[in-house]
Amino acid sequence: MAIELVNPDCLPKPEVYRQLSIARGSRMVFMAGQVARDADGNPVGEGDLAAQVEQAYLNIGRAMSEIGGSFDDVAKLTVYVVDWSPEKFPLLGEGVARAAEKLGVDPVKPITLIGVSALGEPDLLVEIEATAVLD
């Protein structure tokens, strides 16, 4: 596998993500932010953060599969959440868990979570960028 996920001894060891991702591949993939839209562009999960997170993760996994990889090849995620507050953690986790089950992957990656006031379209609650490495 091109990606090794690590929590070094010198840093805290969070349960929901890893501090480092060591990539050993030759092709870098920089994916645009994925949102709650199906393959036809239809909105998914209006007003439901968990459903929108799930759809964004599924979009990442499906796009990686289409280019010969998988979600396991993702080295880093950046998650933008509208009006973020810590009370939204359970919904974020629920969406990630549902997508991971459907994709059959371990979703734990290095992640940066950023609260924003708005995204590109008014119905969007989350947008997720992915960086991946393929052999």
C-alpha positions as CSV (number, residue, x, y, z in Angstrom):
1,M,0.0,0.0,0.0
2,A,1.3,3.5,-0.8
3,I,0.0,5.1,2.4
4,E,1.1,4.3,5.9
5,L,-0.8,6.0,8.7
6,V,1.1,6.9,11.9
7,N,0.6,8.4,15.3
8,P,4.2,9.2,16.4
9,D,5.0,8.8,20.1
10,C,5.9,12.5,20.4
11,L,2.3,13.7,19.5
12,P,-1.1,13.1,21.0
13,K,-2.9,9.9,19.7
14,P,-6.4,10.9,18.7
15,E,-8.9,8.1,18.1
16,V,-10.6,9.7,15.0
17,Y,-7.6,10.5,12.9
18,R,-3.9,9.9,12.5
19,Q,-1.2,12.6,12.8
20,L,0.9,11.5,9.8
21,S,0.5,9.9,6.5
22,I,3.6,8.5,4.8
23,A,3.2,8.2,1.1
24,R,5.3,5.9,-1.1
25,G,3.8,6.2,-4.5
26,S,4.5,7.8,-7.8
27,R,1.2,9.5,-8.8
28,M,-0.3,12.3,-6.7
29,V,-4.0,12.9,-6.8
30,F,-5.4,16.3,-5.7
31,M,-9.2,16.0,-5.6
32,A,-11.4,19.0,-5.7
33,G,-13.7,19.5,-2.7
34,Q,-16.5,16.9,-2.8
35,V,-20.0,17.8,-1.7
36,A,-23.4,16.2,-1.2
37,R,-24.2,15.7,-4.8
38,D,-24.8,12.3,-6.5
39,A,-23.3,11.4,-9.9
40,D,-26.1,13.3,-11.7
41,G,-25.5,16.5,-9.6
42,N,-28.6,16.1,-7.5
43,P,-28.5,17.3,-3.9
44,V,-28.2,14.6,-1.2
45,G,-29.2,15.1,2.5
46,E,-30.6,18.6,2.5
47,G,-30.1,20.0,6.0
48,D,-28.6,16.7,7.2
49,L,-24.9,17.0,8.1
50,A,-24.3,13.2,8.5
51,A,-25.9,12.4,5.1
52,Q,-23.8,15.1,3.4
53,V,-20.6,13.9,5.0
54,E,-21.5,10.4,3.9
55,Q,-22.1,11.4,0.3
56,A,-18.9,13.5,0.2
57,Y,-16.8,10.5,1.4
58,L,-18.6,8.2,-1.0
59,N,-17.8,10.5,-3.9
60,I,-14.1,10.5,-2.9
61,G,-14.1,6.7,-2.7
62,R,-15.9,6.2,-6.0
63,A,-13.7,8.7,-7.8
64,M,-10.6,7.0,-6.5
65,S,-12.0,3.6,-7.6
66,E,-12.6,5.0,-11.1
67,I,-8.9,6.0,-11.5
68,G,-7.6,2.6,-10.2
69,G,-7.3,3.4,-6.5
70,S,-9.4,3.3,-3.4
71,F,-10.2,5.4,-0.4
72,D,-7.3,3.6,1.2
73,D,-4.9,5.6,-1.1
74,V,-6.1,8.9,0.4
75,A,-3.2,10.5,2.3
76,K,-5.0,13.6,3.7
77,L,-8.4,15.1,4.0
78,T,-9.5,18.7,4.6
79,V,-13.0,19.1,5.8
80,Y,-14.9,22.4,5.6
81,V,-18.1,22.5,7.8
82,V,-20.6,25.4,7.7
83,D,-21.1,27.0,11.2
84,W,-18.9,24.4,12.9
85,S,-19.3,23.7,16.6
86,P,-18.1,20.8,18.7
87,E,-21.7,19.7,19.1
88,K,-21.6,18.6,15.4
89,F,-18.8,16.0,16.0
90,P,-21.4,13.1,16.4
91,L,-23.0,14.0,13.1
92,L,-19.6,14.2,11.4
93,G,-18.6,10.8,12.9
94,E,-22.0,9.2,11.9
95,G,-21.5,10.2,8.2
96,V,-17.9,9.0,8.1
97,A,-18.9,5.7,9.7
98,R,-21.7,5.1,7.3
99,A,-19.5,5.9,4.3
100,A,-16.7,3.7,5.6
101,E,-19.1,0.8,6.0
102,K,-20.4,1.2,2.4
103,L,-16.9,1.6,1.0
104,G,-15.4,-1.2,3.2
105,V,-12.5,1.0,4.4
106,D,-10.9,2.4,7.5
107,P,-11.7,6.1,7.2
108,V,-9.1,7.2,9.7
109,K,-6.8,9.7,7.9
110,P,-4.8,12.8,8.8
111,I,-7.5,15.4,8.7
112,T,-7.9,19.2,9.0
113,L,-11.3,20.4,10.1
114,I,-12.1,24.0,9.2
115,G,-15.3,25.8,10.2
116,V,-16.6,28.2,7.5
117,S,-19.5,30.6,7.3
118,A,-20.7,29.3,3.9
119,L,-19.8,27.1,0.9
120,G,-20.3,27.6,-2.8
121,E,-24.0,26.7,-2.8
122,P,-26.5,27.6,0.0
123,D,-27.7,24.0,0.7
124,L,-24.1,22.6,1.3
125,L,-23.1,21.9,4.9
126,V,-19.8,20.2,4.2
127,E,-17.1,20.0,1.5
128,I,-14.2,17.6,1.7
129,E,-10.9,17.8,-0.3
130,A,-8.7,14.8,-0.6
131,T,-5.0,14.2,-1.5
132,A,-4.0,10.7,-2.5
133,V,-1.0,8.8,-3.7
134,L,-1.1,5.9,-6.1
135,D,1.8,3.5,-7.0
